[in-house]
Amino acid sequence: MSGRQAEVAGEQIQIPFRERTVSAIWREQQNAIAVVVIAHGAGNDMRHPFFDGIADGLAAEAVSTLRFNFPYADDGRRTPDRPAVLMETWRAALDVAENRGGGIPVIASGKSLGGRMASMVAAEQGDEFPGRGLIFFGYPLHAPGKTDRLRDGHLSEVRVPMLFIQGDADSLARFDLIEGVIKRLKPLARLHRIDGGDHSFRVRGARRGDFDIGREVAAVAASFVREVVLQ
């Protein structure tokens, strides 16, 4: 199945947000064990082939998905909204996922910026966070070359299991530093290493499209989802 076919398989919906709406794609699976909510990164939107691959891979594992755009992506702007707006959008998406899921567990996930914003919502809400877990598809631990300014201070406030899927050649997360973060956050955090993977999990010399990469990391994510929701 191609990335475009995977996208068409979902239902195009709108998520109420303030005085407007944001676009989303709901893909429901029969007898789903969970709903994974997926947020995009700073430089793409929910229709990127990587997210098509993730949604398709999770569907094969009986997991429903809700992808959504942040307001700036819907508006065609390149600069991300302020963190407060991004976090508010996340809370709205989680509400929709809970309602559409009909009571099955919800997992929050995101690529780079999208995942970091999910973790900030989880840290802020503590035990009230509706998600049963967090999945980071490339956590942006620091800006390129700014390894002295880590974005990890809030993670100790998260109260749910966390899976970090990280390439060991990621310029936004020096691998020894992300390993140190995981060590501090155990037992709630775990790390899955993509050998040679950059921030988008692309490996030099490997001919894999973004859709296929998305499906591969979805298999890792699905294993985590099953462990979290079926234990």
C-alpha positions as CSV (number, residue, x, y, z in Angstrom):
1,M,0.0,0.0,0.0
2,S,1.4,3.4,-0.9
3,G,1.5,6.4,1.4
4,R,-1.3,8.1,-0.5
5,Q,-3.5,5.0,-0.3
6,A,-2.9,4.8,3.4
7,E,-4.0,8.4,3.9
8,V,-7.2,7.9,1.8
9,A,-8.1,5.0,4.1
10,G,-8.7,7.4,6.9
11,E,-11.6,9.8,7.5
12,Q,-10.9,13.5,7.1
13,I,-12.3,15.3,10.1
14,Q,-12.0,18.6,11.9
15,I,-11.0,19.1,15.5
16,P,-12.6,22.1,17.3
17,F,-10.0,24.6,18.5
18,R,-10.8,28.0,19.9
19,E,-12.9,29.8,17.4
20,R,-11.8,27.6,14.5
21,T,-10.9,24.0,13.7
22,V,-7.8,22.1,12.7
23,S,-7.6,19.3,10.2
24,A,-7.2,15.7,11.3
25,I,-7.3,12.1,9.8
26,W,-9.1,9.5,11.9
27,R,-8.3,5.9,10.9
28,E,-10.4,3.4,12.9
29,Q,-9.6,-0.3,13.2
30,Q,-12.1,-3.0,14.1
31,N,-11.5,-4.4,17.6
32,A,-8.7,-1.8,18.1
33,I,-6.7,-2.2,21.3
34,A,-5.8,1.5,21.5
35,V,-5.8,4.8,19.7
36,V,-2.5,6.4,19.0
37,V,-2.6,10.2,18.4
38,I,0.1,11.4,16.1
39,A,1.5,15.0,15.9
40,H,3.8,16.2,13.1
41,G,7.1,17.9,13.4
42,A,8.1,21.6,12.8
43,G,8.9,21.2,9.1
44,N,6.0,19.0,7.9
45,D,2.4,18.2,8.4
46,M,0.1,15.2,9.1
47,R,0.1,14.2,5.4
48,H,3.8,13.5,5.1
49,P,4.5,10.0,3.9
50,F,6.2,9.2,7.1
51,F,2.9,9.5,9.0
52,D,1.1,7.5,6.3
53,G,3.6,4.7,7.0
54,I,3.1,5.0,10.8
55,A,-0.7,4.9,10.5
56,D,-0.6,2.0,8.1
57,G,1.8,0.0,10.3
58,L,-0.3,0.6,13.4
59,A,-3.4,-0.4,11.5
60,A,-1.9,-3.7,10.8
61,E,-1.5,-4.2,14.6
62,A,-5.1,-3.4,15.4
63,V,-4.4,0.2,16.5
64,S,-6.5,3.1,15.5
65,T,-4.9,6.4,14.8
66,L,-5.7,10.1,14.9
67,R,-3.3,12.4,13.0
68,F,-3.8,16.2,13.3
69,N,-2.3,19.4,12.1
70,F,-1.2,22.3,14.3
71,P,-2.8,25.6,13.4
72,Y,0.3,27.0,11.6
73,A,0.5,23.9,9.4
74,D,-3.2,24.2,8.4
75,D,-2.7,27.9,7.6
76,G,0.3,27.2,5.4
77,R,2.7,29.0,7.7
78,R,6.3,27.8,8.2
79,T,6.9,29.1,11.7
80,P,5.4,27.0,14.5
81,D,2.8,28.4,16.8
82,R,3.7,29.4,20.4
83,P,4.1,26.4,22.8
84,A,0.8,27.4,24.6
85,V,-1.1,27.1,21.3
86,L,0.6,23.8,20.3
87,M,-0.2,22.4,23.8
88,E,-3.8,23.5,23.6
89,T,-4.1,21.9,20.2
90,W,-2.8,18.7,21.7
91,R,-5.4,18.8,24.5
92,A,-8.1,19.2,21.9
93,A,-6.8,16.3,19.9
94,L,-6.7,14.0,22.9
95,D,-10.3,14.9,23.7
96,V,-11.4,13.8,20.2
97,A,-9.3,10.6,20.4
98,E,-11.0,9.7,23.7
99,N,-14.5,10.3,22.3
100,R,-13.9,8.5,19.1
101,G,-12.1,5.6,20.7
102,G,-15.1,4.9,22.8
103,G,-13.2,4.1,26.0
104,I,-10.2,2.2,24.7
105,P,-6.7,3.4,25.8
106,V,-5.1,6.5,24.2
107,I,-1.4,6.8,23.5
108,A,0.2,10.2,22.6
109,S,2.9,10.3,20.0
110,G,4.7,12.7,17.8
111,K,7.6,13.5,15.6
112,S,10.2,15.9,17.0
113,L,8.3,19.1,18.0
114,G,5.0,17.3,18.1
115,G,6.3,14.7,20.5
116,R,8.0,17.3,22.7
117,M,4.7,19.3,23.0
118,A,2.9,16.1,24.0
119,S,5.4,15.5,26.8
120,M,4.9,19.1,28.0
121,V,1.1,18.5,28.2
122,A,1.8,15.2,30.1
123,A,4.2,16.9,32.5
124,E,1.7,19.8,33.1
125,Q,-1.2,17.5,33.7
126,G,0.6,14.9,35.7
127,D,-1.8,12.1,36.9
128,E,-4.6,13.8,35.0
129,F,-3.0,13.2,31.6
130,P,-5.5,11.1,29.6
131,G,-2.8,9.2,27.7
132,R,-1.6,5.8,28.9
133,G,1.9,6.4,27.3
134,L,4.1,8.6,25.1
135,I,6.0,7.7,22.0
136,F,8.7,10.0,20.6
137,F,9.6,9.6,17.0
138,G,12.9,11.4,17.3
139,Y,12.9,13.5,20.5
140,P,14.5,16.9,19.9
141,L,16.8,17.0,22.9
142,H,18.7,20.1,21.8
143,A,19.1,22.4,18.9
144,P,21.9,21.4,16.4
145,G,25.2,22.0,18.1
146,K,23.6,23.3,21.3
147,T,24.3,20.3,23.5
148,D,24.6,22.5,26.6
149,R,20.9,23.4,26.4
150,L,18.9,20.3,26.9
151,R,15.1,20.2,26.6
152,D,14.6,17.5,29.2
153,G,13.8,19.4,32.4
154,H,10.0,18.7,32.3
155,L,10.3,15.0,31.5
156,S,10.7,14.0,35.1
157,E,7.2,15.3,35.7
158,V,5.7,12.8,33.2
159,R,3.8,10.0,35.0
160,V,3.3,7.5,32.1
161,P,5.6,5.1,30.2
162,M,7.7,6.7,27.5
163,L,9.3,5.2,24.4
164,F,12.1,7.1,22.7
165,I,12.8,5.9,19.1
166,Q,16.0,7.6,18.2
167,G,18.6,7.5,15.4
168,D,22.1,7.4,16.7
169,A,23.2,10.0,14.1
170,D,20.4,12.5,15.1
171,S,21.8,16.1,15.1
172,L,19.0,17.1,17.5
173,A,19.8,14.4,20.1
174,R,23.4,13.4,20.6
175,F,23.1,9.7,21.4
176,D,25.1,9.6,24.6
177,L,23.0,12.5,25.9
178,I,19.7,10.9,25.1
179,E,21.0,7.7,26.8
180,G,21.7,9.7,29.9
181,V,18.2,11.2,29.9
182,I,16.7,7.7,29.6
183,K,18.8,6.5,32.5
184,R,17.5,9.3,34.7
185,L,13.9,8.6,33.7
186,K,13.9,4.9,34.3
187,P,11.8,2.8,34.9
188,L,9.2,4.9,33.0
189,A,11.4,5.5,29.9
190,R,13.0,3.2,27.4
191,L,15.1,3.7,24.3
192,H,15.0,2.1,20.8
193,R,18.1,2.8,18.8
194,I,18.0,3.1,15.0
195,D,21.6,2.4,13.9
196,G,22.9,5.2,11.6
197,G,19.5,6.9,11.6
198,D,19.3,10.7,11.4
199,H,16.5,12.9,12.8
200,S,14.1,11.4,10.2
201,F,15.5,7.9,10.7
202,R,17.1,8.0,7.3
203,V,20.3,5.9,7.1
204,R,23.1,6.9,4.6
205,G,23.2,4.5,1.8
206,A,19.9,2.8,2.6
207,R,17.3,3.2,-0.1
208,R,14.1,3.4,2.1
209,G,11.3,5.9,1.4
210,D,9.7,7.8,4.3
211,F,6.6,5.7,4.1
212,D,8.6,2.5,4.6
213,I,10.5,4.1,7.4
214,G,7.2,5.0,9.0
215,R,6.0,1.4,8.8
216,E,9.2,0.1,10.4
217,V,9.1,2.4,13.4
218,A,5.3,1.7,13.7
219,A,6.2,-1.9,14.4
220,V,8.4,-0.8,17.3
221,A,5.7,1.5,18.5
222,A,3.0,-1.2,18.3
223,S,5.0,-3.5,20.5
224,F,5.2,-0.8,23.1
225,V,1.5,0.0,22.8
226,R,0.6,-3.7,23.4
227,E,2.8,-3.9,26.4
228,V,1.3,-0.7,27.9
229,V,-2.4,-1.3,27.3
230,L,-2.6,-5.1,27.7
231,Q,-0.5,-5.5,30.9
